Every structure is written in structure tokens, then in C-alpha cells.
């Protein structure tokens, strides 16, 4: 079950099949794209030159789960499997954790903090090798796993509310609400910062996300008990199809109870992704990325990106995923 669990997130009693998970494609596109605008000038030229590639490949890690059976555990970490104080119990270093719990156990209950560390050093190596393809693909993959670690429901065995009679909450939190509220969010997070210890930072992200698990589940449970049952679901346009999903009213009422949590986690994801990219570049000796630009952007492309960055500075995201 853990290996397959995040392929499809269903809503109890209705038919909703999502072709994406872990923030949903909509949010992953934005996180990966806006992280580019947090980078310093020495990196920004190369990343802006490849921003469309990075944006589209921000969801490649999710797509791999349909063809690679080893991919799923890289997206989550069931902290509550390790007791009431999991982050005090589990060693951060992989070898020590595997010695204590076995590698099979770690794989079964998720490896996202170690996956972030692995992808980080893979990016460092790509920078050192001046390997454009590896830099771009690893940046996109690293960004995806970092964003996943910011989703509280990726930190619990009750990942979709299936253990508490709340099946469907995963898609509600990370896909339905962000898509409804994207225009209201403030995306500006400032400049990327240097991360001293990538593994410790990955565990810190997980620890912070885990603290919100109880709130995520409890608030939805309370709302479900008071919200009119016939108003909880409705027909929603998903791509080009209408599907049954949580209603706008229910989704926004839940978001209000969370008091900005989803927006905060989205913003934290953007800053973290940019910061991990920046730190890997620094640790690689700050190679000249401008030499890797094969074809400069056209004047129109530069102007469009400049406008997009100005809007980002104002807290707005004008990128449209085409969904």
C-alpha cells in the first residue's frame, strides 16, 4: 500500500481521479518557476534561460511513479510511524537510521529527507561537471521533493484521511485550495539563502510540516460536522472535464480555518527550492553558468520574464499552466 498510495487520491462517495499529487501539478509548476526569481544574478541568467524547461519538469518526479516502482517513497516520510517524538527517535544519517530500523522500513515509510540530500549532492556534482542537462533535471527533481516535504499530509500515515474517515483531504489541501486561491496569495519570498547542512535542513522542513498534521486533520473534521452536507461537494471543471469535488464554499471555509497555512507552506517551498539550488552552486565552487547558455533569450522573452519578475516582486504570479 505505501508504495502505491499516492498515485490516486479519491474522495469518499464521489469519483475524482487526479492525475497529479504532492501539491498538484498546478502548484508544483509555480513553485519551480518562482524559485528562479530568488536566485542571485550569477545564477539567474542560466535559470531564466531555462525557466520553461524547469517549470514543465517540476512534475516529472510525480510522473515517474507510474513507471518506476521505487519512486513513491521518495515523496513522503511517515514520521508518526516512529513514535510520539519521531524526530528525537530517528537518526538523521541514513546509515544510522537503517541500522536502527532497517533500510526496508525506511523505504516503506518514506525517504523524502534523504532523497533531498541525495539530489542536493547530485546537483553539486552536476554544477562541477558543467553538465547542463544534469543541472536542469536535478534542479527540477530536487525542487519537487523539497516542495513535497512542505505538505503536512506527506508526513503521516494518515496521508489521505483514510484512517480518520476523511478520505480525500489530501487533494483538498494541496490541490483544490491552491487552485481556487492562487490569485489571492502573496508569492514574494525574497532572495535565496545559503544552507549550511542540507540533510539537517531537510529534516527541519519535515519537522515543521509534521507539526501541522494535527491541525490539518482536526480543522477539516470540525468543518465536516457543521457544514451542510448537501453543500460539501459540487461539480468542478478540472482541465476540460467536469468532476465531482469539494465545493468552492467548503474549500474556502476550510482554508479560512487553517489561517493561511497553505499559503505559508507554498511560500516556504519557493524559498527552500531556491535556497537549495543556490547552496549547491556555492558548494560546487560557483561555476560560471552563463557559459552554459546555448541560445540567449529573445528580446520578447526577456521582456516577458522581466514583467513576470516585477510581478513576483509585487507578490503576484502571472504564469498560467494552461490547465
Secondary structure as UniProt FT lines:
FT   TURN            2..6
FT   TURN            12..13
FT   HELIX           24..34
FT   HELIX           35..38
FT   HELIX           41..49
FT   HELIX           51..56
FT   HELIX           57..59
FT   HELIX           60..64
FT   TURN            65..67
FT   TURN            69..70
FT   HELIX           72..75
FT   HELIX           79..82
FT   TURN            84..85
FT   HELIX           86..89
FT   HELIX           94..101
FT   HELIX           103..108
FT   HELIX           112..129
FT   HELIX           132..149
FT   HELIX           152..155
FT   TURN            159..160
FT   TURN            162..165
FT   TURN            167..168
FT   HELIX           169..171
FT   HELIX           172..176
FT   HELIX           177..181
FT   HELIX           182..184
FT   HELIX           198..211
FT   HELIX           213..226
FT   HELIX           229..231
FT   STRAND          233..238
FT   TURN            239..240
FT   STRAND          241..246
FT   HELIX           248..258
FT   TURN            259..260
FT   HELIX           261..283
FT   TURN            284..285
FT   HELIX           289..292
FT   HELIX           299..313
FT   TURN            314..315
//
